[in-house]
Amino acid sequence: MTEPSLLTVSHLQKKYGDHQVLKDISFDLKKSEVLTIIGPSGGGKSTLLRCVNLLEQPTSGQIKFHQENVLDSGFNQNRYRAKVGMVFQQFNLFSNKNVLQNCMIGQELVLKRSAEQARKIAIANLEKVGMAPYRNAKPRQLSGGQQQRVAIARAVCMDPDILLFDEPTSALDPEMVGDVLASMKRLAQSGLTMMIVTHEMAFAKSVSDQIIFMSQGVITEQGTPQQLFEKTQTPELTKFLQHFRQEAI
C-alpha cells in the first residue's frame, strides 16, 4: 500500500489584485522527501512557500496536510503553522538573546517545554549544525553563515513535520555558503521532510528526491534530479540551466 502524502497542494493560485503570481500549482510531498524548487527570479517560488505555510493566504486551491485541507474554515491553522517550520533568507534571530536562548524560547513559549528539556534539545540541534560551541554568543558576534545555521537549528528544535527553506544562502558571502548547505544536507539525510527554494544547482541535484522548475507562476517541469538535469524537456529549463551547467554537472 502506497504511503499517503504528507502534503498535497492542488490547483493553488495566488493573486495580488489583477496580478496572478501562482497559476494552478499542484504537487505532492511524502514524509522524509526533499523537494527543491528552482527557477528564475520572479517566478513565484518564494510566494509558493509563503502560501504553503500560510504567511500568505492562497486565492484558491487546496493544501492538504495529513489528508486535511488546511484552508477549510474551522481548520486550526495555528496548529498547522506550528508543524511547518521556515528558514528565511534573513536570519531573524533575537539580537538581545544568545544562541542557546534563541533556540530555547520557541520551545518554551509554543511547545510548553521545560527550560531543562528545551536546553537539552537546543544543544543537540546546535551540535547538528556545528554551532554548539557558540551557544553563549550573541548574533552580532557571529558571521552570516553562523547565524543562518543557528536559525536552522532553531527551526528544527520546534519538531516540524516539514521544514521550508526560502533561499537560505542568498544573503551569505560565497565562502559561508558551503557550511550552511552541509548542515541542510545532514538534516535531509536524517529523514527530515524539506521544501527548499535555492539557486544552488549542485546542491539541488545532490540532495533532492524531486525538483520543480517554476517560471512565470507555473510549474514548467517536475521530476527527479536526473530527469530535470539530464533529460530537460523545455527551452525555459535548458536556458536556465546553461548558467549553472558547469556547477550542476
N, C-alpha and C positions, 0 to 999 in steps of 0.2 A: 504494500500500500504506500502510495506516494505521500511524503510528509507535506502537510499544508503549509502554505507560505506564511511567514511571519508578518509580512507587509505586502499588500496588494494595492497598487494605485491604478485606477481605471478612469479613462476619459477625463483626466484632470485638465481644467482650464483656469487661467488667471488673467483677468483684465484689469487695467487701470483706466477707467473711463472708456475711451474708444480704442485704446492701445492694448492689443492682446499679446501678452508675454508668453503664456503657455497655451499650446493648442493640442488638445486631445492626447495627453501623455498617459501611457499605460505601461506598467512593468510589475514584476513580482520579485520579492526578495525573501529567500529562505534563511532559516536560522544558520548562523556561522558563515554565511556567504559574505563576500566583499564585492560590492557593486561600485564601479567607478564611472563617473560622468565626465566626459571630455567634450571639448568643442570651443569655438571662437568666443571671445568676449561679447557679451550682449545677447547670447543665445538662449538665456533663460535658466542656466544651470543653478545659480545661487537662489533664484526665485523658487525653483522646484524644491530645493532643500528647505527653504523657509516655509513653503506650503506643507511639506511633509511633517515638519514639527510644529505647525500651526502658528508660527510667528506671523505668517500671512494667511488670511482665510481664502481658500480657493473660491473661484467664481462658480464653478460647477464640477461635477465628477465625484468619485468616491476614493477614500483612503481607508482600507480595511487593515486593522491591526488585530492579530489573533482572530480573524474572521468577523470582527465587528467594525462597522463603519463609524469612524471617529467623528464624521461630520453630521451624524444623525442628531437631532435635537434630543436632549436628555442624556447624551453620552458624556461621561466625566472626562472632559478634555484635560483637566489638570492632572489626573491620574495618568493619562496617556503621555503628556509632556514630561512627566517625571521618569518615564521609561524610555524616552527618546532624547539622548544627550546630544549636544552640539559643541564643536570646537570651531571657533571663528578665525578669520584672518588676523584680527587683533586679539590680544590675549585676554583682555578683560579681567585681569587679576585685581584683587583688592590691594591697593597700594599701601594701605596702613596696616596690613597683616602680613606675617611672614609666610613662607612657602607652606609649612605644615598647617597653619591656621587656614590658609586658602583652601586646602584640601579637606579640612575638617568641618568648616562652617555649614556647608550644604547638607552634609550627612546629619549634623545635629539638628538643624532647623527643619529640614524637609523629611528626612528619614527617621528622625527622633532617636538616633543612636546616642549612646552614652559617649562622653568625652573619651573615655578609655578605649572603647570599641572604635570610634571614629579615628583616633590617633593610630591605632594598630593598622587599620585598613589604609589610611593615608600613607603611612610609611611603606607599606607593602607595594602600593601602586607607584609611589615615588621611586622605589627601587627598580621597578619595571622599566622606567624611562631614564634611569641613571641620575635622578635628582635628589635622592635621599641625603647625600652629604650636604646639600644646600637647604635643609629643612628649616633652618633658623634665619635664612637670608630674606630680605625684603625684595620685592620685584625690581626696584630700581638698581639693585646690586647685581642683577642678572642680565645676561645677553638676551637678545630677542629669541634666539633658538632655545635657550634655557627656559625662558618664560613660557614659550609655547609648549614645551614638554611638561611643565607644571600644569598648564591648562588642560593638557590631555590627561594627566594623572587625576586632576580634579574631576573631570568628566567621568572617568572610569570608576572613581570612588562612589558614584551615585548608582552603580549597578545597572546601567542602561541595558535594555534589550537590544537597542540599536544605537550606534554612535555615528553621528553625521559630522563630516569634516568639510568646511567651506574654504577651499584653497588655503590650507593651514600653513603653507610655506611661502605664500606670495609676498608677505611683508618682511621676509627674512633676507639678510645678506646671503650670497651664494654659499659661503663656507659654513653657514649654520644649517643649511637645508638637510644635509645628509643625516645628522643626528636625529632630527625630527622624523624623517621618513623611516629610519631604522626603528625608532620607537613604535611607529604606526605598524610597521611590518611585523614586529613581535606581537603586537596586540591581535593582528589578523591571524597569525599562526596559533594564537591561544584559543581561537574559536569565537572571538567577538564578532558580532554581525555589524558590518560597517557600510556606509554610503559615503563616497569621497568625491568631491569636485577638485580636480587638480590639473595642472599643466605639466606635471612631471610624468612624461610618457614612459620612460624606462620603469619607473616605479609602478605605474598603472599596469604595465604589461606583466610585471613580476608578481604582483600581489592580488590581482583581481580574479574572481570567478566569472564575472560578466562585466562588460563595458557597454555604456550607452554613449553614442555620439549625438550631441544636440546642436542644432543650428536653427536660428530664427524661430525658436519656440516649439520645434517639433523634434521627435526622435528620428534621425535620419538613418542610423544604423544601430544595431544592437546584437551582441553575441559574445563569444568567448574572446579573450585577448588574441588568440591565434586567428580567429575569423576576422577580427577588425584590423589587425596589423598586417596580416599576410594575405588576406583574401578580400581586400577592400572592394566594396560594391558600388560606391558613388563617387562622382568627381569631387563633391564637397569634402569628403573624408580624405581622399587622396591628396587634395591640395593642402588640407590642414596638416596632415602627417609629414608632408615634404619639409616643413620647418623643423621637424623633430626626428627625421629619418635616421640620422647617424646615432642619436642617443637611444632611440627605441629599439634599434636592431643591434 
